[in-house]
Amino acid sequence: MSPIDLFTPMTIRGVEIRNRIWVPPMCQYSIRERDGIPRKWHAVHLGSMAVGGVGLIMVESTAVLPEGRITVHDVGMWNDEQRHAWAEIVDFIVEQGAVAGIQLSHAGRKASVRPDWNYAGAAGPMPESEGGWLPVAPSAIPFDNDSLTPRELDESEIPSIVAAFRAAARRSADAGFSVIEIHAAHGYLLHEFLSPLSNTRTDEYGGSLENRARILLSVVAEVRAEIGEDLAIFVRFSATDWSDGGLTPEDVSTVARWCQEAGSDMADVSSGGNVIGVTIPTGPSYQVAFSEHIKNSANVSTVAVGLIVDPVVANEIVATGQADAVYFGREHMRDPHFTFRAATALGAEMDYWPAQYLRSRPKRIVAGESTKVAF
Ligand SMILES: Cc1cc2nc3c(=O)[nH]c(=O)nc-3n(C[C@H](O)[C@H](O)[C@H](O)COP(=O)(O)O)c2cc1C
C-alpha cells in the first residue's frame, strides 16, 4: 500500500507527530473560578481527542497575562498553579501518543468581554463591576461600536508583554508542551499590531510592515531563546483582513518568513477577525489557498484550517503540497475520535488504536471468507 499523506508521520525539530490530523485551538470559556486553571472539563475535552488518535492537540488561546484574557473564564499560563494543572493534562495527552501544543495569547482590544459560546467575544464588554477591565491595544481604536475604546499601550510597556509571552512559554515547556503556538490572528493583540487597520502608531511599532511586525518578531525570538532548539514554535496568522487597506496574503507571507528567521517552524493559516462589516466568502476549504500561497512564497511549512471536514479532501491538501498538515476544529468537537474514522475512510493502517478500544476497530470483511468477530 502506498503511504497515505494524512497518516504519514512528521518531525519538527525534536517533535515527532504520528499523523497530520491535528486539533486547532478552540476556546472553551469554562473556568468558572476565574483563575485560569484548567480542571475536569479540559482533561476530558482534550483527553478524549488524544484517545481518538489525533497527531497534535493545540490547546486553546491561553492568556499570558490576566488582562490578556478574552473573558474572565479563559485559561491562563501566567502562574505556577496553572502550569501544574496543565502538566497533569499534558501527561495524559502524551501518554496516549499525541503531541501537546498550547496557543499563547493576549487578547488586546478584544479582551474583557462577556463569554459567548457561539462566537468568541460577541456579547459585549464585561463591566468593571462584574470583573471586567479596560483593554489595551496598539492604538485607541475600538473593535466595533459596542466595544470599549482600548487604552493605547505606551512604548515602555511593550517589553513587559513580550516578557509575559516568554515566561508563559517557559511554564508551557515545563508543563510538557512540545509546541508553542503564538496567536497573531483573529484580531487579538499581535494581529492588531500587524494590521494597519488597528495600528496607527508613529513609534517603532507602527508604520511600515517591519515596524508593525516588531512585537511579534520579538515574541518569537524570545520564546525561541527560552525554550531552546528542540521544541517547535507555530505562529497563527490571519492571512487577510478581508478589507481594503488591511493585511494581505503578501504581507503575511513576508511576516511568516521573518518569523521563521526569528525561530518559528510553522505558519498556521487562518483569516479575518480584526474588523467587522467585511464579506468573507466562506465555504469548504476556503482558507487553503492562503496556506498554499504562504507555503510557496515564503517557503515555510504550513497547517491549513477552516471548514475542512472530509479526510479525502484533507489528504489531497497534504498530498498536493498546499499544507503540511490539517487542523480539523469543530469536526473534533462533533467526534473526538475523528482520526479513527479518517483512517477507515482512507484505508490507513493505524497501529496506535488504544488497546482498550481494540474490540471496536472496524474489520475488513472479505467476501467469501468467514470473519470471526468477538464482541
Ligand atoms: C468553539 C471555538 C473556539 C475557538 N477558539 C479559538 C482559539 O482559542 N484560538 C484560535 O486561534 N482560534 C479559535 N477558533 C478557531 C478554530 O481554531 C478554527 O480555526 C476554526 O474553528 C475553523 O476550523 P473548523 O472549520 O475546522 O472548525 C475557535 C473556533 C471554535 C469553533
Ligand as a Chemical Component Dictionary entry (heavy atoms), coordinates in Angstrom:
data_LIG
# 
_chem_comp.id                   LIG 
_chem_comp.type                 NON-POLYMER 
_chem_comp.pdbx_formal_charge   0 
_chem_comp.three_letter_code    LIG 
# 
loop_
_chem_comp_atom.comp_id 
_chem_comp_atom.atom_id 
_chem_comp_atom.alt_atom_id 
_chem_comp_atom.type_symbol 
_chem_comp_atom.charge 
_chem_comp_atom.model_Cartn_x 
_chem_comp_atom.model_Cartn_y 
_chem_comp_atom.model_Cartn_z 
_chem_comp_atom.pdbx_ordinal 
LIG C1  C1  C 0 -15.544 26.976 19.813 1  
LIG C2  C2  C 0 -14.403 27.561 19.056 2  
LIG C3  C3  C 0 -13.382 28.186 19.744 3  
LIG C4  C4  C 0 -12.280 28.710 19.053 4  
LIG N1  N1  N 0 -11.233 29.239 19.761 5  
LIG C5  C5  C 0 -10.098 29.595 19.122 6  
LIG C6  C6  C 0 -8.937  29.927 19.853 7  
LIG O1  O1  O 0 -8.871  29.791 21.066 8  
LIG N2  N2  N 0 -7.863  30.345 19.148 9  
LIG C7  C7  C 0 -7.874  30.414 17.777 10 
LIG O2  O2  O 0 -6.872  30.808 17.188 11 
LIG N3  N3  N 0 -8.951  30.045 17.071 12 
LIG C8  C8  C 0 -10.045 29.605 17.710 13 
LIG N4  N4  N 0 -11.105 29.140 16.993 14 
LIG C9  C9  C 0 -10.962 28.923 15.541 15 
LIG C10 C10 C 0 -10.522 27.469 15.267 16 
LIG O3  O3  O 0 -9.210  27.239 15.732 17 
LIG C11 C11 C 0 -10.583 27.136 13.763 18 
LIG O4  O4  O 0 -9.705  27.989 13.098 19 
LIG C12 C12 C 0 -11.995 27.301 13.205 20 
LIG O5  O5  O 0 -12.928 26.619 14.022 21 
LIG C13 C13 C 0 -12.092 26.803 11.768 22 
LIG O6  O6  O 0 -11.829 25.418 11.704 23 
LIG P1  P1  P 0 -13.028 24.328 11.559 24 
LIG O7  O7  O 0 -13.881 24.753 10.417 25 
LIG O8  O8  O 0 -12.307 23.036 11.324 26 
LIG O9  O9  O 0 -13.790 24.322 12.858 27 
LIG C14 C14 C 0 -12.237 28.640 17.646 28 
LIG C15 C15 C 0 -13.295 28.045 16.960 29 
LIG C16 C16 C 0 -14.348 27.493 17.649 30 
LIG C17 C17 C 0 -15.444 26.798 16.870 31 
# 
loop_
_chem_comp_bond.comp_id 
_chem_comp_bond.atom_id_1 
_chem_comp_bond.atom_id_2 
_chem_comp_bond.value_order 
_chem_comp_bond.pdbx_ordinal 
LIG C1  C2  SING 1  
LIG C2  C3  SING 2  
LIG C2  C16 DOUB 3  
LIG C3  C4  DOUB 4  
LIG C4  N1  SING 5  
LIG C4  C14 SING 6  
LIG N1  C5  DOUB 7  
LIG C5  C6  SING 8  
LIG C5  C8  SING 9  
LIG C6  O1  DOUB 10 
LIG C6  N2  SING 11 
LIG N2  C7  SING 12 
LIG C7  O2  DOUB 13 
LIG C7  N3  SING 14 
LIG N3  C8  DOUB 15 
LIG C8  N4  SING 16 
LIG N4  C9  SING 17 
LIG N4  C14 SING 18 
LIG C9  C10 SING 19 
LIG C10 O3  SING 20 
LIG C10 C11 SING 21 
LIG C11 O4  SING 22 
LIG C11 C12 SING 23 
LIG C12 O5  SING 24 
LIG C12 C13 SING 25 
LIG C13 O6  SING 26 
LIG O6  P1  SING 27 
LIG P1  O7  DOUB 28 
LIG P1  O8  SING 29 
LIG P1  O9  SING 30 
LIG C14 C15 DOUB 31 
LIG C15 C16 SING 32 
LIG C16 C17 SING 33 
# 
